[in-house]
Amino acid sequence: MENNSYNCVTISSAALQNNYNYIKSQVAADVKVMAMVKADAYGHDMVWAAKAFADAGCDIFGVAELCEAVRLRKGGISGRIFVMLGFEDDAVDSFFEHDLTPAIYSYDSARALSEKALQSGTRIDVHIKVDTGMSRLGVMPEALADFLDTIEGLQGISIVGVMSHFPESDNPESGSTEKGFAAFSKVCTTLKNRFKGVCHIANSGAVLNFPNTHCDMVRAGIALYGYNPSGIPHFDSLSATGLIPAMSFRSKVLQVKTFPEGTGISYGLTYITHRKTRIAVLPVGYEDGYSRILSNRGEVLIRGQRAPIRGRICMNICMVDVTDISEAAAGDEAVFLGTQGAETITADDIAEKMGSISYEVLCLFGNNNQRVYRE
Ligand SMILES: *Cc1c(COP(=O)(O)O)cnc(C)c1O
């Protein structure tokens, strides 16, 4: 069909819901689960993924930017939506119009919210973002008491939560997680002595590795999409952890050709055949999220076998070696991410070859290709 690309990302709502339920099963019954759906749900389509999580019982969602939260609301998502990265003062109306919850870390944004609340005769709930070791956004713990003093004086604002983030919870051995959590526990005490609020710090790594840090709510991202943040290549997450990768990425062989020994392949001729070689040409390049770093490194599945990338990855094309896959022919399915026959390529496998993490692989594929959805 003229509207369809050769390349297709498929996303399974059953997998997303399995993963949500799995995370629920890992936390105590009274601990809430926020589904992190920023970055278009790590490439899984935020509105569609949020609906899948909502159908599984989720009613709290987290995004980075305000515009993402508005997109969720316009897409029909109800429940609480957290905006993590703050906002510009002139955008403050949106929080009221769409009933959104900001995480705040500056007096100016608190004042802007307060002014709008007073004008419209309403109140707004806010969570305070604290920096307990990530060295990223947030109020430093030692400045928290003063910050609360000034915010408390503003009318129309209800302080209902405090949050922080772990830099290393993907590593079960990390000492920084214990240390960060000790600092956060003090922050929680400060908050709870003064306000009726909730505390949250645990991301997927902490959900899986540090059960003592779950507090009142956890914020799960990568685990919802089926991956362990520790990044374990060549690992069958389904049987071993209860998480099911929700995304696959498939394409088609355009052409198969045979070249003599000594032939250079693709830009820069960085691969020279060392035998008579059958090459399959695939319509996937870095524009489709298949990083150029995977030149001469990546693998795809064709007819249930692994075919290595030969030469540089182009903008829209790459080549693989199918000399040992004698039946390979134009029109064959090529799997970049997912399972074919008995073989599987996971986002961790690709990430390992890129020197990256599964998160980036999912964002790259999901946000650069047509997506289809499977119930
Ligand atoms: C993205 C994000 C998360 C989720 O992290 P995962 O490692 O994907 O579980 C949690 N909290 C904040 C503030 C985030 O930005």
The ligand as an SDF file (V2000), in Angstrom:
LIG
                    3D

 15 15  0  0  0  0  0  0  0  0999 V2000
   12.4440    8.6080   33.1240 C   0  0  0  0  0  0  0  0  0  0  0  0
   12.2560    8.7710   34.5480 C   0  0  0  0  0  0  0  0  0  0  0  0
   11.8920    7.6780   35.3520 C   0  0  0  0  0  0  0  0  0  0  0  0
   11.8240    6.2680   34.8310 C   0  0  0  0  0  0  0  0  0  0  0  0
   13.1130    5.7120   34.7230 O   0  0  0  0  0  0  0  0  0  0  0  0
   13.3170    4.1990   34.2510 P   0  0  0  0  0  0  0  0  0  0  0  0
   14.7410    3.9270   34.4890 O   0  0  0  0  0  0  0  0  0  0  0  0
   12.9780    4.1690   32.7930 O   0  0  0  0  0  0  0  0  0  0  0  0
   12.3870    3.3780   35.0450 O   0  0  0  0  0  0  0  0  0  0  0  0
   11.6190    7.9300   36.6740 C   0  0  0  0  0  0  0  0  0  0  0  0
   11.7020    9.1860   37.1850 N   0  0  0  0  0  0  0  0  0  0  0  0
   12.0650   10.2410   36.4410 C   0  0  0  0  0  0  0  0  0  0  0  0
   12.1450   11.5960   37.0590 C   0  0  0  0  0  0  0  0  0  0  0  0
   12.3660   10.0670   35.1060 C   0  0  0  0  0  0  0  0  0  0  0  0
   12.7420   11.1150   34.3770 O   0  0  0  0  0  0  0  0  0  0  0  0
  1  2  1  0
  2  3  1  0
  2 14  2  0
  3  4  1  0
  3 10  2  0
  4  5  1  0
  5  6  1  0
  6  7  2  0
  6  8  1  0
  6  9  1  0
 10 11  1  0
 11 12  2  0
 12 13  1  0
 12 14  1  0
 14 15  1  0
M  END
$$$$
